[in-house]
Amino acid sequence: MVNLMSASVSLVGAMLAYYLGTRIEGVLPTLLAFAGGMFVYLACSDLIPELHHAHKHGEVRNSWGQVAVFGMGIGMIYVLIKVLEG
């Protein structure tokens, strides 16, 4: 039920953004940065405790693999920004 309510709120937010698009142009970069930051926070809050857990239990190889994939994701975002912004 909570997942359904969460999805409904994001749908309402998307419709509001669509209909108020011209009125929110000035704050759109700030809103997008905030939303992106929240996604990074959620990803890291799930990833970092798992890395600590793996390190404590001797699964260092698995944690280094996760760090490598995380680093590749950061690198891919950097390359995409450089390519798309010219």
C-alpha positions, 0 to 999 in steps of 0.5 A, spaced: 500 500 500 505 504 501 509 503 495 502 504 491 501 511 495 509 513 493 508 511 486 501 515 486 505 521 489 510 521 483 505 521 478 502 527 481 508 530 481 510 528 474 503 531 471 504 538 475 511 539 472 508 537 465 502 542 466 507 548 470 513 547 465 513 554 463 512 557 470 518 553 473 523 554 468 527 558 473 527 553 479 528 547 474 535 546 475 535 546 482 529 541 482 533 537 478 539 537 482 535 536 488 532 529 485 539 527 482 542 528 489 536 524 492 537 518 487 545 518 489 543 518 496 539 512 496 544 508 492 549 510 496 545 509 503 544 502 500 551 500 497 555 503 503 552 498 508 553 492 504 560 494 503 562 494 510 558 488 511 562 484 506 568 487 509 567 485 516 565 478 513 572 477 509 568 478 502 573 483 500 573 480 493 566 482 492 566 488 495 572 490 491 567 488 485 562 493 487 567 499 488 569 497 481 562 497 478 560 504 482 567 507 480 565 505 472 558 508 473 561 515 476 566 514 470 560 513 465 556 519 467 563 523 467 564 521 460 556 522 458 556 529 461 563 531 457 560 528 450 553 531 451 555 538 453 560 538 447 
